[in-house]
Amino acid sequence: MPSLLQKLLLDLKRRGNWILDELAALEKVLPVDFENHRKDAIQRLSRGVRWIEHTLGDPDLADPNLEPNFFMDFKRMSEMIVSIEDTSLLILKRCSPEDRFLTSLLGQICREVGFKDQPPLCGALSFQYFQALMETDIIMTPQGQASELLALPDLYHELAHFVVYRERPVLEVPVLAIIHKYFGDAVRKGRQQGLPQATMDAIGKNSTLWTSLWHVEFACDMVATYWCGPAYGFANLRLSAKEPEIAAIVISTLDSALKP
């Protein structure tokens, strides 16, 4: 009798094959920009299905002692297949005018900035503003952003995520070294000067934020500014002004800057 893990693998194989059939049915009906992504999704998914078939035929799968290892592999493969279904398949089957326009625009941006890889697919389906999904080679935007001129510079920021991620040894690692040194020095000086514990805690909190997330976002902002110029600054001013706690600061800063 098949084990629970075998049943899960069989179900995942069925799901993967169904997605492959759906992707195959889209052949010859998609624009060139979309067709390239469809082929890439099929390749990734086909490798996943072959891995499932190989695993189902592995005699070690029946060994209870090895089941946790196989389950971890199953989990990673399941996440990959679900991500393709929830992003690539969804965008390719929908292929709305907004998706077509944004993908075409992103392709033109990639050519202008000298992006080395195939341009990501772009879908106007995000509920969390702009997002870069490196694992599926997709950029998601909110619906309606194709008609918002001052929102479009954010495409440059999301595209920069791919550059920073793929060129990590050159772009990210050196910056992290600088950040670690800066906060290391700040901690040492703080201890020497006997700063209050609340101040030391704030230094530690900011160190964690910069090393875990902020340095990547800052790097992408810098790349996007280099590519896009002043328009990127105006886009972020517009975005920041929408946040209630930031709007007052933005308005006050603008008033001061515009005074003769």
SVG drawing of the C-alpha trace seen along z (x, -y; Angstrom):
<svg xmlns="http://www.w3.org/2000/svg" viewBox="-7 -84 43 86">
<polyline fill="none" stroke="black" stroke-width="0.4" points="0.0,0.0 1.4,-3.4 2.7,-5.6 1.3,-9.1 4.5,-10.6 4.0,-8.4 0.4,-9.6 1.5,-13.2 4.1,-12.8 1.5,-11.1 -0.8,-14.1 2.0,-16.6 2.9,-14.8 -0.8,-15.0 -0.8,-18.7 2.4,-19.3 1.2,-17.4 -2.0,-19.4 -0.1,-22.7 2.1,-21.4 -1.0,-20.6 -2.4,-24.1 0.9,-25.7 1.1,-23.5 -2.4,-24.6 -1.2,-28.2 1.3,-27.6 0.9,-29.9 -1.6,-32.2 0.8,-34.3 2.9,-37.3 6.6,-36.7 7.4,-38.2 5.0,-35.8 6.0,-32.8 9.6,-32.9 8.4,-32.8 6.0,-29.9 8.9,-27.8 11.0,-28.5 8.1,-27.6 7.6,-24.3 11.3,-23.5 11.4,-24.2 8.2,-22.3 9.3,-19.3 12.4,-19.0 10.2,-18.9 7.9,-16.2 10.9,-14.1 12.3,-14.5 9.0,-13.3 9.0,-10.2 12.6,-9.4 11.7,-9.7 8.7,-7.5 10.9,-4.8 13.6,-5.1 13.5,-2.1 14.8,-4.2 11.4,-6.1 10.0,-3.1 12.6,-3.5 11.0,-5.3 14.4,-6.6 14.9,-8.5 11.3,-9.8 12.0,-13.2 14.7,-13.9 12.4,-13.0 9.6,-15.1 11.8,-18.2 12.6,-17.7 8.9,-17.2 8.1,-20.5 10.6,-22.4 9.3,-20.9 5.7,-21.6 6.5,-25.2 8.1,-25.5 5.1,-23.9 2.6,-26.0 4.5,-29.2 4.4,-28.5 0.7,-27.8 -0.1,-30.9 2.1,-33.3 3.3,-32.1 0.2,-30.1 -2.2,-32.8 -0.5,-35.6 -0.1,-33.6 -3.7,-32.4 -5.0,-35.9 -2.7,-37.8 -4.6,-41.0 -4.0,-44.3 -2.3,-45.6 0.0,-42.5 0.9,-42.9 1.7,-46.5 3.8,-46.2 5.7,-43.2 6.4,-45.0 7.5,-48.1 9.7,-46.1 11.3,-44.5 12.1,-47.9 13.5,-49.0 15.8,-45.9 17.1,-46.7 17.8,-50.4 19.6,-49.6 21.6,-46.6 19.9,-44.0 21.9,-40.8 19.1,-38.2 15.7,-37.6 13.3,-40.3 11.0,-39.2 7.3,-38.6 5.1,-41.4 1.6,-40.9 -0.8,-43.5 -2.1,-41.2 -0.3,-42.3 -2.1,-43.2 1.2,-44.5 2.3,-47.2 5.3,-46.2 7.0,-42.9 10.0,-41.0 9.6,-37.2 13.1,-36.0 12.1,-32.3 9.6,-32.6 11.2,-35.5 8.2,-37.7 7.5,-41.3 4.0,-41.9 2.3,-45.3 -1.1,-46.4 -3.9,-46.5 -4.2,-49.9 -0.6,-50.8 -0.1,-50.6 -1.9,-53.9 -0.1,-55.6 2.9,-57.4 4.5,-58.2 4.2,-54.5 6.1,-53.1 9.6,-54.1 9.1,-51.4 9.6,-48.8 13.3,-49.9 13.5,-49.2 12.0,-45.7 14.2,-44.9 17.2,-46.0 16.3,-43.2 17.2,-40.7 20.6,-42.4 21.5,-42.7 20.4,-39.0 22.3,-37.6 25.4,-39.8 25.5,-39.3 29.2,-38.8 29.9,-42.1 27.1,-44.3 25.7,-43.0 28.6,-41.4 30.9,-44.5 28.0,-46.7 27.3,-44.2 30.9,-44.3 30.7,-48.1 27.4,-47.9 28.8,-45.3 31.9,-47.4 29.8,-50.6 27.5,-49.0 30.4,-47.1 32.2,-50.4 29.1,-52.0 28.6,-49.2 32.2,-49.5 32.1,-53.3 28.7,-53.0 30.2,-50.7 33.3,-52.8 31.1,-55.9 28.7,-54.1 25.6,-54.9 22.2,-54.0 20.9,-50.5 18.0,-51.9 20.5,-53.5 22.5,-50.3 19.3,-48.4 18.4,-50.9 21.8,-50.4 21.3,-46.6 17.8,-46.9 19.0,-49.1 21.9,-46.8 19.6,-43.9 17.3,-45.8 20.1,-47.0 21.8,-43.6 18.7,-41.6 16.6,-43.8 17.3,-47.5 20.7,-47.1 19.0,-45.3 16.2,-47.8 18.8,-50.7 20.9,-49.1 17.9,-48.6 17.0,-52.3 20.5,-53.3 20.4,-51.2 16.9,-52.4 18.0,-56.0 21.0,-55.5 18.8,-53.9 15.7,-56.2 17.0,-59.5 14.9,-62.2 11.6,-60.4 12.5,-57.7 12.7,-60.3 9.3,-61.8 7.8,-58.3 9.0,-57.7 7.9,-61.1 4.4,-60.2 4.5,-56.8 5.7,-58.2 3.1,-61.0 0.4,-58.3 1.5,-57.1 -0.3,-59.1 2.7,-59.2 5.0,-60.3 2.8,-62.7 3.2,-65.5 7.0,-65.2 7.0,-65.3 4.7,-68.3 6.8,-70.2 10.0,-69.4 8.6,-70.5 7.3,-73.8 10.8,-74.5 12.5,-73.6 10.1,-75.8 10.4,-78.9 12.5,-81.7"/>
</svg>
